[in-house]
Amino acid sequence: MRSLRNIILLLILCITASGLPLYVDSMDYESLTAISFTSVNDENISFSLDVMPVSTSNYRVDFSISTNGQPVPISFNSKDPVTIDFYLGSKEVMTTPINELTKQQIPIETTILKDAPLNISFDLDQKTLNLPNGDYQLVIVPNIKDLESIRIEDEATYYTTSISFFSSFEYLPSLNSIDNNKTALKLYFSDKDYNHMIPITRVIPYTSTPLRSTLDNLQLGADPNLGISTDSPIPKGAGLSLNNRTANVYLYGDLATYESNSSNAAVAYESFVNSLCGINEVDEVQFYFNNKIVPDGFHGRVMDEPHTPLRGPRLYAGVITETNRMLLAPIASVSTNTSISAIFNMLKYTDNISMYSYYLQPPVPEEVTLEYYSINDGKLTLALNDAFLNIYKDDSTQQSFMIDALLFTLTSLDSVDSVEFKVNNKTIKTLNGIEIPDNTKELFINPEKQY
């Protein structure tokens, strides 16, 4: 009797060998065809799977259980009749019951007849699944009770195929210069869900008063085209002075909304401190409430001492906004491991599954690996594999996103001032015709628009 396991493994090998390339956008979408296979065991039960691409981020799946012989009664697990799993490499990144993907009611007990197969259809939509871009293995597991009665005991029963999700986002690479008659302000605004503070570069006519211009422009809110919160993140009418590299911020009037609402308080505080300390002349911020330094404010924060931006490693990932912009956002690492290797790998999905999603895209593909690194006088040298050269050779936007994220993330470490990339012992200064900076000191992150 032929082993069901051998049949399935053969099918897996055949399908994987003809699998899809990195992200389905890299192939001609019109050439995409349905993926299908059928597995038959010795008890005359047939399982078939058809995966039809609707777009590069959506698939229609038809899964069938049928027979061409005698009627076969089957009974599913009542809570989870069919499980849908997604793997990236060898790592499971998501599992979901079938009832979350379809409104179809799957009978818990049924009899499979020759002319009446059980057909289950469902959609796989990347945004609904909340999965980042990537090449996955789709695994479908029918949870049939007493399955050993129709197969060899302990044989694996699952069905798998390659499936790639790719959604295209608008990412504007960091600016490496601005005109001499312009000033670049780095303004921190919140996303609409108050999850991330996002640095935005707004280029304005030259000003000799960057502190005042920073507060004035924060009060204008973010450009609606960014798809983030357009409200002013800070109270209106704040006064300013600068003394020995300390920016003194004077707040007046009714600040109740910034005391009672923790989200408003956090956004205002982070926006003030991060935006002002991004100015060369400012190291710290001291708050005054009605011309007095008070013990606490902004929903219980200590206010009787100056404030600086939080130090420590920041992971820069891609926040997806309502207008389909992808914006780099610094996110504090929750890991206690701050080695270069750990930080590099945390920019990948499989090393930080709980952090990433459709709405927070990881910048480094799984295929790019760090072979070794060295640090000398603040210069970090990364030796990467060949995939670094070719992974985005046809997608300059994704390439810029990856490079910007690596630079801003790694230079957030106190020990790193600049970054050098190497492949096969050769320093990489340009990638597919685009120059690679070695530090972020003269980079302007997240341009508000195309300048």
C-alpha positions as a printed NumPy array, in Angstrom:
array([[  0.   ,   0.   ,   0.   ],
       [  1.507,   3.278,  -1.055],
       [  2.246,   5.598,   1.848],
       [  0.162,   8.773,   1.888],
       [  3.146,  10.573,   3.312],
       [  5.256,   9.728,   0.27 ],
       [  2.569,  11.001,  -2.078],
       [  2.258,  14.285,  -0.192],
       [  6.009,  14.804,   0.033],
       [  6.33 ,  14.181,  -3.684],
       [  3.639,  16.754,  -4.345],
       [  5.307,  19.261,  -2.03 ],
       [  8.645,  18.817,  -3.77 ],
       [  7.116,  19.195,  -7.218],
       [  5.206,  22.32 ,  -6.296],
       [  8.029,  23.932,  -4.34 ],
       [ 10.48 ,  23.287,  -7.166],
       [  8.272,  25.314,  -9.48 ],
       [  7.531,  27.913,  -6.815],
       [  7.085,  31.656,  -7.185],
       [  9.972,  34.145,  -7.099],
       [ 10.534,  36.668,  -4.333],
       [  7.293,  38.627,  -4.092],
       [  4.876,  37.974,  -6.87 ],
       [  5.281,  41.481,  -8.287],
       [  8.618,  40.45 ,  -9.745],
       [  6.882,  38.29 , -12.338],
       [  4.402,  39.08 , -15.076],
       [  1.05 ,  39.066, -13.325],
       [ -0.751,  38.095, -16.525],
       [  1.252,  34.857, -16.576],
       [  0.031,  33.728, -13.16 ],
       [ -2.035,  30.55 , -13.349],
       [ -3.84 ,  28.399, -10.85 ],
       [ -1.851,  26.073,  -8.634],
       [ -3.538,  22.724,  -8.098],
       [ -2.845,  19.183,  -6.983],
       [ -4.755,  16.12 ,  -5.835],
       [ -3.834,  13.546,  -3.193],
       [ -5.501,  10.143,  -3.122],
       [ -5.159,   7.562,  -0.357],
       [ -5.901,   3.846,  -0.419],
       [ -9.43 ,   4.293,   0.907],
       [-10.49 ,   6.106,  -2.255],
       [-10.631,   9.598,  -0.717],
       [ -9.382,  12.428,  -2.906],
       [ -8.219,  15.833,  -1.668],
       [ -7.725,  18.651,  -4.172],
       [ -6.547,  22.23 ,  -3.881],
       [ -6.795,  25.06 ,  -6.409],
       [ -5.222,  28.462,  -5.715],
       [ -6.319,  31.174,  -8.129],
       [ -4.49 ,  34.551,  -8.032],
       [ -6.89 ,  37.494,  -8.064],
       [ -4.082,  40.027,  -7.619],
       [ -0.595,  40.109,  -6.131],
       [ -2.155,  40.426,  -2.675],
       [ -5.295,  38.297,  -2.995],
       [ -6.036,  34.663,  -3.845],
       [ -9.138,  32.523,  -4.238],
       [ -8.736,  29.029,  -2.791],
       [-10.927,  25.998,  -3.519],
       [-10.357,  22.918,  -1.377],
       [-12.282,  19.701,  -2.043],
       [-12.708,  16.276,  -0.486],
       [-14.191,  13.735,  -2.885],
       [-14.396,  10.052,  -3.753],
       [-14.859,   8.04 ,  -6.931],
       [-15.884,   4.915,  -5.061],
       [-18.049,   3.961,  -2.077],
       [-19.557,   6.624,   0.241],
       [-17.129,   7.67 ,   2.998],
       [-18.45 ,   9.243,   6.234],
       [-16.16 ,  11.823,   7.841],
       [-16.365,  13.88 ,  11.016],
       [-14.491,  17.155,  11.553],
       [-13.269,  18.715,  14.769],
       [-16.249,  20.866,  15.778],
       [-14.213,  23.874,  16.917],
       [-11.656,  23.897,  14.144],
       [-12.639,  21.772,  11.136],
       [ -9.861,  23.089,   8.892],
       [ -6.754,  25.019,   9.896],
       [ -4.903,  27.417,   7.621],
       [ -1.219,  27.931,   8.427],
       [  1.406,  30.199,   6.907],
       [  5.12 ,  29.481,   7.086],
       [  8.062,  31.668,   6.184],
       [ 10.957,  29.315,   5.653],
       [ 10.637,  26.74 ,   8.409],
       [  8.898,  29.106,  10.83 ],
       [  5.158,  29.247,  11.353],
       [  4.098,  32.885,  11.311],
       [  0.307,  32.55 ,  11.385],
       [ -2.405,  30.002,  11.99 ],
       [ -6.091,  30.725,  11.55 ],
       [ -9.269,  28.615,  11.578],
       [-11.194,  28.345,   8.335],
       [-14.275,  30.044,   9.796],
       [-12.363,  33.326,   9.959],
       [-11.81 ,  33.253,   6.201],
       [-15.212,  32.199,   4.891],
       [-18.888,  32.534,   5.762],
       [-19.481,  29.034,   4.457],
       [-20.779,  26.656,   7.113],
       [-18.687,  23.502,   7.05 ],
       [-20.684,  20.447,   8.179],
       [-19.15 ,  18.782,  11.208],
       [-20.353,  15.393,  10.017],
       [-20.943,  14.485,   6.395],
       [-20.695,  11.643,   3.935],
       [-18.548,  12.071,   0.865],
       [-20.328,  10.71 ,  -2.207],
       [-19.064,  10.128,  -5.718],
       [-21.33 ,  12.819,  -7.133],
       [-21.363,  15.036,  -4.006],
       [-17.872,  16.117,  -2.89 ],
       [-17.327,  18.533,  -0.02 ],
       [-16.153,  21.829,  -1.513],
       [-14.706,  24.569,   0.676],
       [-13.904,  27.979,  -0.814],
       [-12.249,  30.953,   0.829],
       [-10.251,  34.076,   0.03 ],
       [ -6.746,  34.893,   1.181],
       [ -6.409,  38.669,   1.31 ],
       [ -3.096,  40.037,   2.541],
       [ -4.572,  43.036,   4.338],
       [ -7.268,  40.942,   6.037],
       [ -4.691,  38.366,   7.102],
       [ -2.481,  41.24 ,   8.294],
       [  0.654,  39.697,   6.79 ],
       [  3.696,  41.636,   5.559],
       [  4.96 ,  41.264,   2.018],
       [  6.756,  37.971,   1.529],
       [  6.992,  34.484,   0.066],
       [  5.036,  32.036,   2.209],
       [  4.111,  28.381,   2.333],
       [  0.352,  27.921,   2.633],
       [ -0.507,  24.814,   4.661],
       [ -4.093,  23.514,   4.845],
       [ -4.837,  20.978,   7.574],
       [ -8.268,  19.23 ,   7.531],
       [ -8.912,  18.216,  11.137],
       [-10.824,  14.979,  10.504],
       [-11.608,  12.804,  13.512],
       [-10.509,   9.16 ,  13.488],
       [ -8.387,   9.831,  10.452],
       [ -6.341,   6.753,  11.262],
       [ -9.262,   4.658,  10.058],
       [ -8.663,   5.857,   6.507],
       [ -4.891,   6.211,   6.537],
       [ -1.775,   4.692,   8.045],
       [ -1.527,   5.716,  11.687],
       [  0.643,   8.796,  12.413],
       [  0.943,   9.734,   8.739],
       [  1.014,  13.492,   8.121],
       [ -2.069,  14.857,   6.406],
       [ -1.635,  18.39 ,   5.183],
       [ -1.556,  20.205,   1.868],
       [  0.912,  22.919,   1.018],
       [  1.906,  25.257,  -1.778],
       [  3.952,  28.407,  -2.248],
       [  2.074,  31.685,  -2.111],
       [  3.481,  35.209,  -2.357],
       [  1.913,  38.402,  -1.077],
       [  3.042,  41.754,  -2.388],
       [  1.335,  45.102,  -1.883],
       [  2.88 ,  48.18 ,  -3.448],
       [  3.355,  51.258,  -1.255],
       [  4.66 ,  54.753,  -1.932],
       [  7.979,  55.258,  -0.17 ],
       [  9.984,  58.448,  -0.634],
       [ 13.695,  57.824,   0.035],
       [ 15.478,  60.035,   2.537],
       [ 16.806,  63.264,   1.043],
       [ 20.583,  63.641,   1.058],
       [ 20.522,  67.4  ,   0.481],
       [ 18.266,  70.443,   0.235],
       [ 18.662,  73.784,  -1.532],
       [ 20.769,  76.431,   0.208],
       [ 17.801,  78.779,   0.458],
       [ 15.705,  76.175,   2.28 ],
       [ 15.438,  74.834,   5.825],
       [ 14.505,  71.244,   6.644],
       [ 12.455,  70.735,   9.799],
       [ 12.106,  67.307,  11.385],
       [  8.595,  67.213,  12.826],
       [  7.159,  64.343,  14.838],
       [  3.521,  63.474,  14.168],
       [  1.412,  60.54 ,  15.304],
       [ -0.214,  57.938,  13.133],
       [ -4.004,  57.915,  13.346],
       [ -4.071,  55.092,  15.892],
       [ -1.552,  56.749,  18.238],
       [  0.762,  53.751,  17.919],
       [  3.841,  55.422,  16.459],
       [  5.531,  58.809,  16.463],
       [  6.776,  59.373,  12.931],
       [  9.517,  61.864,  11.977],
       [  8.528,  63.886,   8.908],
       [ 10.87 ,  66.196,   6.982],
       [  9.149,  69.411,   5.942],
       [ 11.2  ,  71.726,   3.724],
       [ 10.39 ,  75.426,   4.152],
       [ 11.986,  78.683,   2.967],
       [ 15.174,  79.451,   4.881],
       [ 14.582,  80.593,   8.448],
       [ 16.976,  81.903,  11.081],
       [ 14.541,  80.88 ,  13.848],
       [ 14.238,  77.08 ,  13.536],
       [ 12.825,  76.635,  17.059],
       [  9.896,  78.973,  16.457],
       [  9.384,  77.547,  12.979],
       [  9.339,  74.031,  14.396],
       [  6.502,  74.797,  16.817],
       [  4.589,  76.813,  14.223],
       [  4.798,  73.952,  11.729],
       [  3.822,  71.338,  14.311],
       [  0.674,  73.366,  14.973],
       [ -0.159,  73.237,  11.264],
       [ -0.384,  69.453,  11.501],
       [  0.776,  66.911,   8.929],
       [ -0.016,  67.1  ,   5.222],
       [ -3.26 ,  65.123,   4.637],
       [ -1.55 ,  63.272,   1.777],
       [  0.623,  61.479,   4.335],
       [ -2.381,  59.586,   5.669],
       [ -1.477,  60.176,   9.327],
       [ -3.048,  62.426,  11.959],
       [ -3.524,  65.962,  10.654],
       [ -4.289,  67.458,  14.083],
       [ -1.743,  69.655,  15.814],
       [  0.138,  67.317,  18.174],
       [  0.961,  70.148,  20.593],
       [ -1.015,  72.841,  22.46 ],
       [ -1.366,  76.149,  20.663],
       [  0.29 ,  79.358,  21.813],
       [  3.438,  77.856,  23.348],
       [  6.28 ,  80.271,  24.098],
       [  9.959,  79.549,  23.506],
       [ 13.423,  80.532,  24.609],
       [ 16.884,  78.988,  24.248],
       [ 19.441,  79.037,  27.045],
       [ 22.695,  77.038,  27.045],
       [ 21.314,  74.506,  24.556],
       [ 18.143,  74.044,  26.606],
       [ 14.902,  74.844,  24.799],
       [ 12.444,  76.287,  27.305],
       [  8.811,  75.676,  26.348],
       [  6.149,  77.846,  28.028],
       [  2.625,  76.425,  28.1  ],
       [ -0.395,  78.524,  29.023],
       [ -4.125,  78.219,  29.522],
       [ -6.295,  75.142,  29.857],
       [ -4.252,  71.98 ,  29.299],
       [ -6.867,  69.595,  30.681],
       [ -6.968,  67.448,  27.538],
       [ -3.22 ,  66.834,  27.897],
       [ -3.613,  65.835,  31.536],
       [ -6.7  ,  63.608,  31.357],
       [ -6.056,  61.909,  28.013],
       [ -2.968,  59.698,  28.054],
       [ -2.728,  59.492,  24.25 ],
       [ -2.867,  63.27 ,  23.778],
       [ -0.317,  63.701,  26.548],
       [  2.102,  61.172,  25.069],
       [  1.839,  62.624,  21.558],
       [  2.37 ,  66.22 ,  22.746],
       [  5.299,  65.317,  24.975],
       [  7.049,  63.162,  22.338],
       [  6.423,  65.728,  19.624],
       [  7.878,  68.597,  21.648],
       [ 10.968,  66.72 ,  22.843],
       [ 11.855,  64.826,  19.675],
       [ 11.159,  67.682,  17.261],
       [ 13.043,  70.35 ,  19.236],
       [ 15.989,  68.09 ,  20.091],
       [ 16.346,  67.371,  16.388],
       [ 17.623,  70.946,  15.996],
       [ 21.411,  71.266,  16.123],
       [ 21.357,  73.955,  18.817],
       [ 19.136,  71.985,  21.228],
       [ 20.15 ,  69.193,  23.603],
       [ 17.179,  69.165,  25.99 ],
       [ 13.745,  70.623,  26.675],
       [ 12.451,  72.204,  29.896],
       [  8.697,  72.704,  30.279],
       [  7.07 ,  75.628,  32.102],
       [  3.364,  75.602,  32.976],
       [  1.993,  79.143,  33.331],
       [  5.585,  80.36 ,  33.778],
       [  6.36 ,  77.813,  36.51 ],
       [  8.304,  74.584,  36.639],
       [  5.887,  72.096,  38.203],
       [  6.514,  68.605,  39.648],
       [  4.464,  66.756,  37.057],
       [  2.456,  67.275,  33.883],
       [  1.4  ,  65.622,  30.641],
       [ -0.563,  62.926,  32.464],
       [  1.825,  62.311,  35.347],
       [  5.226,  62.784,  33.737],
       [  8.012,  64.299,  35.822],
       [  8.344,  67.932,  34.745],
       [ 10.791,  69.52 ,  37.201],
       [ 13.831,  68.543,  35.143],
       [ 14.85 ,  68.881,  31.478],
       [ 13.911,  66.15 ,  29.008],
       [ 15.841,  64.48 ,  26.197],
       [ 14.747,  61.895,  23.623],
       [ 14.937,  58.333,  24.868],
       [ 18.257,  56.709,  24.09 ],
       [ 18.898,  53.168,  22.98 ],
       [ 18.389,  51.073,  19.869],
       [ 15.484,  51.926,  17.599],
       [ 14.155,  49.583,  14.948],
       [ 13.039,  51.53 ,  11.887],
       [ 10.124,  49.82 ,  10.15 ],
       [  7.593,  50.843,   7.501],
       [  4.279,  52.203,   8.794],
       [  1.554,  51.896,   6.141],
       [ -0.853,  54.824,   6.185],
       [ -4.387,  55.371,   4.922],
       [ -3.055,  56.97 ,   1.73 ],
       [ -0.754,  54.017,   1.002],
       [  2.385,  55.899,   2.023],
       [  5.09 ,  53.886,   3.744],
       [  6.856,  55.933,   6.418],
       [  9.859,  54.945,   8.505],
       [  9.058,  54.946,  12.213],
       [ 11.505,  54.362,  15.084],
       [ 10.324,  51.629,  17.436],
       [ 12.008,  50.802,  20.728],
       [ 13.434,  47.31 ,  20.848],
       [ 11.883,  45.182,  23.582],
       [ 14.731,  42.677,  23.405],
       [ 17.556,  42.767,  25.925],
       [ 19.919,  41.52 ,  23.225],
       [ 21.347,  44.619,  21.551],
       [ 24.156,  42.963,  19.613],
       [ 24.6  ,  43.986,  15.984],
       [ 23.49 ,  40.545,  14.794],
       [ 20.359,  40.635,  16.948],
       [ 19.4  ,  44.146,  15.839],
       [ 19.978,  43.259,  12.171],
       [ 17.825,  40.138,  12.414],
       [ 15.045,  42.006,  14.223],
       [ 14.507,  43.922,  10.986],
       [ 13.231,  40.641,   9.508],
       [  9.762,  39.223,   9.963],
       [ 10.71 ,  35.781,  11.282],
       [ 12.841,  37.22 ,  14.089],
       [ 10.147,  39.649,  15.238],
       [  6.798,  38.107,  14.322],
       [  4.827,  39.859,  17.073],
       [  5.948,  43.294,  15.879],
       [  5.379,  43.148,  12.13 ],
       [  2.152,  43.083,  10.149],
       [  0.629,  44.375,   6.928],
       [  0.569,  47.838,   8.526],
       [  4.148,  47.642,   9.835],
       [  6.397,  46.215,   7.14 ],
       [  9.806,  44.682,   7.955],
       [ 12.575,  46.3  ,   5.886],
       [ 14.998,  43.391,   5.442],
       [ 13.978,  40.305,   3.412],
       [ 14.634,  36.865,   4.851],
       [ 17.093,  36.075,   2.054],
       [ 19.55 ,  38.804,   3.106],
       [ 21.861,  37.461,   5.804],
       [ 24.607,  38.971,   7.924],
       [ 27.726,  36.825,   7.622],
       [ 29.891,  38.807,  10.045],
       [ 30.508,  42.354,  11.233],
       [ 33.197,  44.512,  12.817],
       [ 33.299,  47.904,  14.556],
       [ 36.287,  50.217,  14.5  ],
       [ 36.166,  53.783,  15.87 ],
       [ 32.415,  54.022,  15.381],
       [ 32.475,  52.569,  11.864],
       [ 30.345,  49.444,  11.543],
       [ 31.188,  47.088,   8.689],
       [ 28.506,  44.598,   7.681],
       [ 29.471,  41.612,   5.539],
       [ 26.324,  40.458,   3.754],
       [ 25.54 ,  37.603,   1.404],
       [ 25.008,  37.929,  -2.353],
       [ 21.241,  38.333,  -1.936],
       [ 21.853,  41.909,  -0.77 ],
       [ 22.957,  42.839,  -4.302],
       [ 20.037,  41.4  ,  -6.215],
       [ 17.066,  41.198,  -3.886],
       [ 15.566,  44.472,  -5.12 ],
       [ 17.413,  45.009,  -8.391],
       [ 14.108,  45.78 , -10.135],
       [ 12.525,  47.747,  -7.294],
       [ 14.428,  50.877,  -6.3  ],
       [ 11.683,  51.918,  -3.861],
       [ 11.967,  48.765,  -1.754],
       [ 15.751,  48.952,  -2.001],
       [ 15.775,  52.513,  -0.633],
       [ 13.409,  51.469,   2.151],
       [ 15.781,  48.651,   3.151],
       [ 18.926,  50.822,   3.05 ],
       [ 17.339,  53.749,   4.922],
       [ 15.979,  51.436,   7.614],
       [ 19.346,  49.728,   8.087],
       [ 21.196,  53.039,   8.35 ],
       [ 18.789,  54.699,  10.783],
       [ 18.458,  51.546,  12.893],
       [ 22.156,  50.783,  13.207],
       [ 23.228,  54.386,  13.823],
       [ 20.725,  54.536,  16.693],
       [ 23.258,  52.408,  18.585],
       [ 25.592,  54.534,  20.705],
       [ 28.632,  52.673,  19.378],
       [ 27.849,  53.26 ,  15.686],
       [ 28.466,  56.489,  13.761],
       [ 28.627,  55.131,  10.214],
       [ 27.894,  51.917,   8.317],
       [ 29.821,  50.189,   5.535],
       [ 28.27 ,  47.396,   3.47 ],
       [ 30.399,  44.601,   2.022],
       [ 29.652,  41.593,  -0.166],
       [ 32.39 ,  39.051,  -0.927],
       [ 34.915,  41.372,   0.767],
       [ 34.039,  44.19 ,  -1.641],
       [ 32.728,  47.494,  -0.307],
       [ 29.344,  48.348,  -1.827],
       [ 29.011,  52.111,  -2.33 ],
       [ 26.258,  51.966,  -4.932],
       [ 23.467,  49.448,  -5.272],
       [ 21.844,  49.035,  -8.681],
       [ 22.925,  52.527,  -9.643],
       [ 21.838,  54.22 ,  -6.404],
       [ 24.456,  55.672,  -4.06 ],
       [ 24.504,  54.271,  -0.525],
       [ 25.246,  56.829,   2.243],
       [ 27.407,  55.672,   5.136],
       [ 25.619,  57.633,   7.877],
       [ 22.406,  59.516,   8.619],
       [ 23.84 ,  62.861,   9.734],
       [ 22.933,  64.556,   6.464],
       [ 19.89 ,  62.459,   5.604],
       [ 16.395,  63.917,   5.854],
       [ 14.004,  61.115,   6.757],
       [ 10.459,  60.748,   5.385],
       [ 10.156,  63.767,   3.061],
       [  6.62 ,  65.084,   3.461],
       [  6.326,  65.242,  -0.317],
       [  8.504,  65.01 ,  -3.406],
       [ 10.858,  67.995,  -3.121]])
